[in-house]
Amino acid sequence: MRLIPFFMLALCPVAFAQKVTTPPPTKPPLEMVDVTKLPEGTTELDLFLLMGQSNMKGRGVMPEEPKRDPRILMMHLGDDQWYLARHPLHLTGDAKTFKGYDNAGVGPGLDFAETLAGANPKAAIGLIPCAVGGSSIQRWLKGAKLYEESVRRAKVALQSTAAVKGRIRGVIWLQGEANARPDGLPVHAERLRAMIESLRSDLALPDLPFIACTIGEMADEERLADIRAMNAILLDLPKQVPHTACVDARDLKTHIGDKVHFDSAAQNEIGRRFAAKFIELSKP
């Protein structure tokens, strides 16, 4: 049997968590919508970027019946077209057949949108999924692929919804597991600040609301110190960067069986908490 050197274990603290497979999406296709017209009863279209790693992408088990609220839209990762939002928001498969899907499941985005739509009946919500599982914050800095792709998708979303004056209202961010290590923690706050400042500059939105969320404190004891240190950085964000907030999800302990990924119930609650923070930030 080939032995794995101890130093490799130390460098990959989450790589040996129990792997749990998310069930595949069912009942294709996605239902395309015409974003040159607002859904009936609405007067505005508010757009939100969903950024981060696998817990933003979501791994929760999806409901039997997909949701089809005409007021909540998603921009498909594969073709940049708009469809009625449903799980998984981060669908990598074909919009008609779902061929090529990966392990994306329930994340916080849909409950976030539903809560916002409930709070403002005149608003339609457009979600722009951008998260990538396992991604470190280095991949989200200006010049890196994931950052540039998010900015590109944001601009495509604005262009495609120009007829109804779609506007980017905020970013929700769930990331940190990949950088919750002794080498990543000391520089994380500055990297996060730099990313936020770059986004605001590149989108010409200097006060763009940015809402982070703590990562799950569900791991075994040897990982908890680093995870808690990451959460302290995230919770401190509103003191360091204006027009930001942080959802505190440390009390949510239910996971899909791997002690890393929130289950559907926890993800739905995180989505509602994201919405509550956005509403707070939006008050005059």
Solvent accessible surface area in square Angstrom, and as a share of the most:
residue,aa,sasa,rsa
1,M,216,0.97
2,R,201,0.73
3,L,139,0.69
4,I,75,0.38
5,P,56,0.35
6,F,163,0.68
7,F,128,0.53
8,M,83,0.37
9,L,70,0.35
10,A,64,0.49
11,L,115,0.57
12,C,55,0.33
13,P,45,0.29
14,V,61,0.35
15,A,67,0.52
16,F,118,0.49
17,A,41,0.32
18,Q,128,0.57
19,K,181,0.76
20,V,36,0.21
21,T,106,0.62
22,T,6,0.04
23,P,60,0.37
24,P,65,0.41
25,P,14,0.09
26,T,74,0.43
27,K,87,0.37
28,P,64,0.40
29,P,72,0.45
30,L,10,0.05
31,E,84,0.38
32,M,116,0.52
33,V,37,0.21
34,D,81,0.42
35,V,16,0.09
36,T,75,0.43
37,K,143,0.61
38,L,53,0.26
39,P,23,0.15
40,E,172,0.77
41,G,52,0.50
42,T,13,0.08
43,T,90,0.52
44,E,45,0.20
45,L,4,0.02
46,D,6,0.03
47,L,0,0.00
48,F,2,0.01
49,L,0,0.00
50,L,0,0.00
51,M,0,0.00
52,G,0,0.00
53,Q,8,0.04
54,S,16,0.10
55,N,0,0.00
56,M,2,0.01
57,K,22,0.09
58,G,0,0.00
59,R,20,0.07
60,G,0,0.00
61,V,91,0.52
62,M,28,0.12
63,P,58,0.37
64,E,141,0.63
65,E,108,0.48
66,P,18,0.12
67,K,73,0.31
68,R,100,0.37
69,D,50,0.26
70,P,84,0.53
71,R,50,0.18
72,I,2,0.01
73,L,7,0.03
74,M,0,0.00
75,M,0,0.00
76,H,3,0.02
77,L,50,0.25
78,G,58,0.56
79,D,57,0.30
80,D,26,0.14
81,Q,85,0.38
82,W,7,0.03
83,Y,10,0.04
84,L,14,0.07
85,A,2,0.01
86,R,9,0.03
87,H,8,0.04
88,P,4,0.03
89,L,7,0.03
90,H,1,0.01
91,L,2,0.01
92,T,60,0.35
93,G,2,0.02
94,D,67,0.34
95,A,9,0.07
96,K,156,0.66
97,T,87,0.50
98,F,7,0.03
99,K,167,0.71
100,G,57,0.55
101,Y,99,0.38
102,D,55,0.28
103,N,58,0.30
104,A,3,0.02
105,G,0,0.00
106,V,3,0.02
107,G,5,0.05
108,P,0,0.00
109,G,0,0.00
110,L,3,0.01
111,D,13,0.07
112,F,0,0.00
113,A,0,0.00
114,E,53,0.24
115,T,45,0.26
116,L,11,0.05
117,A,3,0.03
118,G,59,0.57
119,A,64,0.50
120,N,56,0.29
121,P,88,0.55
122,K,111,0.47
123,A,1,0.01
124,A,0,0.00
125,I,3,0.01
126,G,0,0.00
127,L,0,0.00
128,I,0,0.00
129,P,0,0.00
130,C,9,0.05
131,A,4,0.03
132,V,52,0.30
133,G,32,0.31
134,G,52,0.50
135,S,0,0.00
136,S,24,0.15
137,I,0,0.00
138,Q,73,0.32
139,R,105,0.38
140,W,0,0.00
141,L,44,0.22
142,K,120,0.51
143,G,61,0.59
144,A,26,0.20
145,K,168,0.71
146,L,16,0.08
147,Y,0,0.00
148,E,71,0.32
149,E,64,0.29
150,S,1,0.00
151,V,10,0.06
152,R,95,0.35
153,R,1,0.00
154,A,0,0.00
155,K,105,0.45
156,V,41,0.23
157,A,0,0.00
158,L,58,0.29
159,Q,146,0.65
160,S,40,0.26
161,T,0,0.00
162,A,64,0.49
163,A,74,0.57
164,V,20,0.11
165,K,173,0.73
166,G,11,0.10
167,R,109,0.40
168,I,10,0.05
169,R,56,0.20
170,G,1,0.01
171,V,1,0.01
172,I,1,0.00
173,W,0,0.00
174,L,0,0.00
175,Q,0,0.00
176,G,0,0.00
177,E,16,0.07
178,A,18,0.14
179,N,1,0.00
180,A,0,0.00
181,R,61,0.22
182,P,102,0.64
183,D,96,0.50
184,G,4,0.03
185,L,23,0.12
186,P,107,0.67
187,V,62,0.36
188,H,0,0.00
189,A,51,0.40
190,E,107,0.48
191,R,66,0.24
192,L,1,0.01
193,R,71,0.26
194,A,40,0.31
195,M,0,0.00
196,I,1,0.01
197,E,88,0.40
198,S,21,0.13
199,L,1,0.00
200,R,19,0.07
201,S,82,0.53
202,D,43,0.23
203,L,16,0.08
204,A,82,0.63
205,L,57,0.29
206,P,103,0.64
207,D,84,0.43
208,L,6,0.03
209,P,26,0.16
210,F,2,0.01
211,I,2,0.01
212,A,0,0.00
213,C,0,0.00
214,T,0,0.00
215,I,0,0.00
216,G,7,0.06
217,E,22,0.10
218,M,20,0.09
219,A,20,0.16
220,D,68,0.35
221,E,127,0.57
222,E,142,0.64
223,R,21,0.08
224,L,17,0.08
225,A,74,0.57
226,D,33,0.17
227,I,9,0.05
228,R,122,0.45
229,A,41,0.31
230,M,0,0.00
231,N,1,0.01
232,A,61,0.47
233,I,34,0.17
234,L,0,0.00
235,L,53,0.27
236,D,49,0.25
237,L,7,0.04
238,P,56,0.35
239,K,167,0.71
240,Q,88,0.39
241,V,4,0.02
242,P,89,0.56
243,H,85,0.38
244,T,7,0.04
245,A,9,0.07
246,C,9,0.06
247,V,1,0.00
248,D,55,0.28
249,A,0,0.00
250,R,98,0.36
251,D,89,0.46
252,L,26,0.13
253,K,105,0.45
254,T,75,0.44
255,H,59,0.26
256,I,32,0.16
257,G,32,0.31
258,D,8,0.04
259,K,88,0.37
260,V,29,0.16
261,H,22,0.10
262,F,0,0.00
263,D,35,0.18
264,S,27,0.17
265,A,70,0.55
266,A,3,0.02
267,Q,0,0.00
268,N,40,0.21
269,E,47,0.21
270,I,0,0.00
271,G,0,0.00
272,R,103,0.37
273,R,62,0.23
274,F,0,0.00
275,A,0,0.00
276,A,49,0.38
277,K,62,0.26
278,F,12,0.05
279,I,61,0.31
280,E,100,0.45
281,L,55,0.27
282,S,49,0.32
283,K,133,0.56
284,P,181,1.14
